[in-house]
């Protein structure tokens, strides 16, 4: 993704807000808004935002799993299955 074409000053946002919102529905790329030449805000459509949140959640789960593996907090699949079957029989 190349953000260079998607960088606009805050004055552009102020002058074209309705057009930007209308176009964001069809765009997958985020829009970077600058203030005094410095990137300040990123605007993206809701679908893209939700995908970003889902990806972040999956990455957090993977990181947690990796930390548990490194700490040795793991069980074999057969041990987990046996424990589940034993607990199911108690109900």
C-alpha positions as a Markdown table, in Angstrom:
| # | Residue | x | y | z |
|---|---|---|---|---|
| 1 | Unk | 0.0 | 0.0 | 0.0 |
| 2 | Unk | 1.4 | 3.3 | -1.0 |
| 3 | Unk | 0.3 | 6.1 | 1.2 |
| 4 | Unk | 2.0 | 8.9 | -0.8 |
| 5 | Unk | -1.1 | 9.5 | -2.9 |
| 6 | Unk | -3.4 | 9.3 | 0.1 |
| 7 | Unk | -1.8 | 12.2 | 2.1 |
| 8 | Unk | -3.8 | 15.4 | 2.3 |
| 9 | Unk | -3.6 | 18.5 | 4.4 |
| 10 | Unk | -6.2 | 19.3 | 7.0 |
| 11 | Unk | -7.4 | 22.2 | 4.8 |
| 12 | Unk | -8.4 | 19.6 | 2.2 |
| 13 | Unk | -10.4 | 17.7 | 4.8 |
| 14 | Unk | -12.2 | 20.8 | 5.8 |
| 15 | Unk | -13.1 | 21.8 | 2.3 |
| 16 | Unk | -14.0 | 18.3 | 1.0 |
| 17 | Unk | -15.3 | 16.4 | 4.1 |
| 18 | Unk | -18.6 | 15.2 | 2.5 |
| 19 | Unk | -16.7 | 14.1 | -0.7 |
| 20 | Unk | -14.1 | 12.3 | 1.4 |
| 21 | Unk | -16.7 | 10.4 | 3.4 |
| 22 | Unk | -18.6 | 9.5 | 0.2 |
| 23 | Unk | -15.4 | 8.2 | -1.4 |
| 24 | Unk | -14.1 | 6.3 | 1.7 |
| 25 | Unk | -16.9 | 3.8 | 1.3 |
| 26 | Unk | -15.4 | 2.5 | -2.0 |
| 27 | Unk | -11.7 | 3.0 | -1.0 |
| 28 | Unk | -9.7 | 0.4 | 0.8 |
| 29 | Unk | -6.7 | 2.7 | 1.3 |
| 30 | Unk | -6.6 | 5.0 | 4.4 |
| 31 | Unk | -6.4 | 8.7 | 4.0 |
| 32 | Unk | -3.6 | 10.4 | 6.0 |
| 33 | Unk | -4.4 | 14.0 | 7.2 |
| 34 | Unk | -1.5 | 16.3 | 7.9 |
| 35 | Unk | -1.4 | 19.4 | 10.1 |
| 36 | Unk | 1.6 | 21.8 | 9.7 |
| 37 | Unk | 3.2 | 19.2 | 7.4 |
| 38 | Unk | 3.1 | 16.5 | 10.0 |
| 39 | Unk | 0.9 | 13.4 | 9.8 |
| 40 | Unk | -1.8 | 13.6 | 12.5 |
| 41 | Unk | -4.8 | 11.5 | 11.6 |
| 42 | Unk | -5.7 | 8.4 | 9.5 |
| 43 | Unk | -9.2 | 8.0 | 8.1 |
| 44 | Unk | -10.4 | 4.7 | 6.8 |
| 45 | Unk | -13.7 | 3.1 | 5.8 |
| 46 | Unk | -15.5 | 1.0 | 8.4 |
| 47 | Unk | -14.9 | -2.3 | 6.6 |
| 48 | Unk | -11.2 | -1.7 | 6.5 |
| 49 | Unk | -11.2 | -0.6 | 10.1 |
| 50 | Unk | -13.0 | -3.8 | 11.2 |
| 51 | Unk | -10.5 | -5.9 | 9.2 |
| 52 | Unk | -7.7 | -4.1 | 11.0 |
| 53 | Unk | -9.3 | -4.8 | 14.4 |
| 54 | Unk | -9.7 | -8.5 | 13.6 |
| 55 | Unk | -6.1 | -8.8 | 12.3 |
| 56 | Unk | -4.9 | -7.1 | 15.5 |
| 57 | Unk | -6.9 | -9.5 | 17.7 |
| 58 | Unk | -5.5 | -12.5 | 15.8 |
| 59 | Unk | -2.0 | -11.2 | 16.2 |
| 60 | Unk | -2.5 | -10.7 | 19.9 |
| 61 | Unk | -3.8 | -14.3 | 20.2 |
| 62 | Unk | -0.7 | -15.6 | 18.3 |
| 63 | Unk | 1.6 | -13.5 | 20.5 |
| 64 | Unk | 0.0 | -14.9 | 23.6 |
| 65 | Unk | 0.3 | -18.5 | 22.3 |
| 66 | Unk | 4.0 | -17.9 | 21.5 |
| 67 | Unk | 4.6 | -16.6 | 25.0 |
| 68 | Unk | 2.9 | -19.7 | 26.5 |
| 69 | Unk | 4.9 | -22.0 | 24.3 |
| 70 | Unk | 8.2 | -20.2 | 25.3 |
| 71 | Unk | 7.1 | -20.5 | 29.0 |
| 72 | Unk | 6.4 | -24.2 | 28.6 |
| 73 | Unk | 2.7 | -23.9 | 29.3 |
| 74 | Unk | 1.7 | -26.5 | 26.7 |
| 75 | Unk | -0.2 | -29.8 | 26.7 |
| 76 | Unk | -0.4 | -32.5 | 24.1 |
| 77 | Unk | -3.6 | -32.7 | 22.1 |
| 78 | Unk | -4.2 | -36.2 | 23.4 |
| 79 | Unk | -3.9 | -35.0 | 27.0 |
| 80 | Unk | -6.4 | -32.2 | 26.4 |
| 81 | Unk | -8.8 | -34.6 | 24.6 |
| 82 | Unk | -8.6 | -37.1 | 27.5 |
| 83 | Unk | -9.3 | -34.3 | 30.0 |
| 84 | Unk | -12.3 | -33.0 | 28.0 |
| 85 | Unk | -13.7 | -36.6 | 27.8 |
| 86 | Unk | -13.2 | -37.1 | 31.5 |
| 87 | Unk | -15.0 | -33.8 | 32.4 |
| 88 | Unk | -17.8 | -34.7 | 30.0 |
| 89 | Unk | -18.4 | -38.0 | 31.7 |
| 90 | Unk | -18.7 | -36.2 | 35.1 |
| 91 | Unk | -21.7 | -34.2 | 33.9 |
